[in-house]
Amino acid sequence: MPTTLKGTLHDLDYGDKYVLDVKPGVYSYNLVATFHGTVALKVEYHETPPIGSTEHDHWWKIEGKEKVRSGTSIDGKFTVPEVRVDANTVADKTEIRVTFSREFASLGVDYDFTFQPA
């Protein structure tokens, strides 16, 4: 079943972030930009280090800064990896962050992003 994220980036609004839990796997997506500007897409996943580790939580990029001009769209794929709960257990879902942004002082843009398992 597809997931759709829609939004607008106008005036002083330069970015939107969505945090979602999804099953690991390959996802296909479509991003459409409308109005006047350009929108950039970034998808990251969250990894928590094992208990007792000195490492910090980290967001890792899995799809980077695809830019779409108003009146156009792009299709693509990204892979959400499995993350470990501990040395012996893999989580059922992976936390991802989907970020939409527009360039500073650029014209406003509306976006429509749909993704689903490929």
C-alpha positions as CSV (number, residue, x, y, z in Angstrom):
1,M,0.0,0.0,0.0
2,P,1.5,3.4,-1.0
3,T,2.4,6.1,1.5
4,T,1.9,9.7,0.3
5,L,3.4,12.8,1.8
6,K,2.2,16.2,0.5
7,G,3.3,19.7,1.5
8,T,4.0,23.3,0.6
9,L,7.2,25.3,1.1
10,H,6.4,29.0,0.8
11,D,7.5,32.3,2.3
12,L,9.7,31.5,5.3
13,D,9.0,27.8,5.2
14,Y,12.1,26.1,3.8
15,G,11.8,22.5,4.9
16,D,9.6,19.6,6.1
17,K,10.7,16.5,7.9
18,Y,8.7,13.3,8.3
19,V,9.7,10.4,10.6
20,L,8.1,7.0,9.8
21,D,8.6,3.4,10.8
22,V,8.7,1.1,7.7
23,K,9.6,-2.5,7.0
24,P,13.1,-3.0,5.6
25,G,13.3,-3.5,1.8
26,V,13.3,-1.8,-1.5
27,Y,10.9,1.0,-2.1
28,S,9.9,2.8,-5.4
29,Y,9.0,6.4,-5.2
30,N,7.6,9.3,-7.3
31,L,8.1,13.0,-6.4
32,V,6.1,15.7,-8.2
33,A,6.8,19.4,-7.7
34,T,4.3,22.2,-8.6
35,F,3.9,25.9,-8.2
36,H,7.1,27.8,-9.1
37,G,10.2,26.5,-7.2
38,T,12.4,23.5,-6.8
39,V,12.2,20.9,-4.1
40,A,15.0,18.6,-2.8
41,L,14.4,15.1,-1.4
42,K,16.6,13.3,1.2
43,V,15.8,9.9,2.8
44,E,17.7,8.7,5.8
45,Y,17.4,5.8,8.3
46,H,18.1,5.9,12.0
47,E,20.5,3.5,13.8
48,T,20.8,3.3,17.5
49,P,24.1,1.8,18.8
50,P,24.0,-1.3,21.0
51,I,23.5,-0.8,24.7
52,G,26.9,-0.2,26.3
53,S,28.4,1.3,23.2
54,T,30.1,4.7,23.2
55,E,28.7,5.5,19.8
56,H,25.9,8.0,19.3
57,D,22.6,7.6,17.5
58,H,23.1,8.3,13.8
59,W,21.0,9.1,10.7
60,W,22.5,7.5,7.6
61,K,21.6,8.7,4.1
62,I,19.9,6.2,1.8
63,E,18.7,8.6,-0.9
64,G,20.3,11.9,-1.3
65,K,19.3,15.4,-2.4
66,E,17.3,14.6,-5.5
67,K,16.1,18.0,-6.9
68,V,12.8,18.4,-8.8
69,R,11.8,21.6,-10.6
70,S,8.2,22.7,-10.6
71,G,6.1,21.1,-13.3
72,T,8.3,17.9,-13.4
73,S,8.6,14.7,-11.5
74,I,11.1,12.0,-10.8
75,D,10.8,8.3,-10.1
76,G,13.4,6.3,-8.2
77,K,14.1,3.6,-5.7
78,F,15.7,3.4,-2.3
79,T,16.6,0.5,0.1
80,V,15.7,0.6,3.7
81,P,18.2,-1.6,5.6
82,E,17.5,-3.8,8.6
83,V,18.6,-2.5,11.9
84,R,19.7,-4.5,14.9
85,V,18.0,-4.3,18.3
86,D,20.9,-6.2,19.8
87,A,23.6,-8.7,18.7
88,N,21.0,-11.4,18.1
89,T,17.8,-9.5,17.0
90,V,16.8,-7.5,14.0
91,A,14.0,-5.0,14.4
92,D,10.7,-5.5,12.5
93,K,10.8,-1.9,11.3
94,T,13.3,0.7,10.5
95,E,12.8,4.4,11.4
96,I,13.3,6.6,8.3
97,R,13.3,10.4,8.0
98,V,12.1,12.0,4.7
99,T,13.2,15.6,4.3
100,F,11.9,18.1,1.7
101,S,13.7,21.4,1.3
102,R,13.9,24.4,-1.0
103,E,16.8,26.7,-1.6
104,F,17.1,29.8,0.4
105,A,15.3,32.8,-1.2
106,S,13.9,30.6,-4.0
107,L,10.3,30.7,-5.1
108,G,7.8,28.6,-3.2
109,V,7.1,25.0,-4.2
110,D,4.4,22.3,-3.5
111,Y,5.3,18.7,-3.5
112,D,3.6,15.3,-3.7
113,F,5.8,12.3,-2.7
114,T,4.5,8.7,-2.9
115,F,6.4,5.6,-2.1
116,Q,5.7,1.9,-1.8
117,P,7.4,-1.5,-1.6
118,A,8.9,-2.2,-5.0
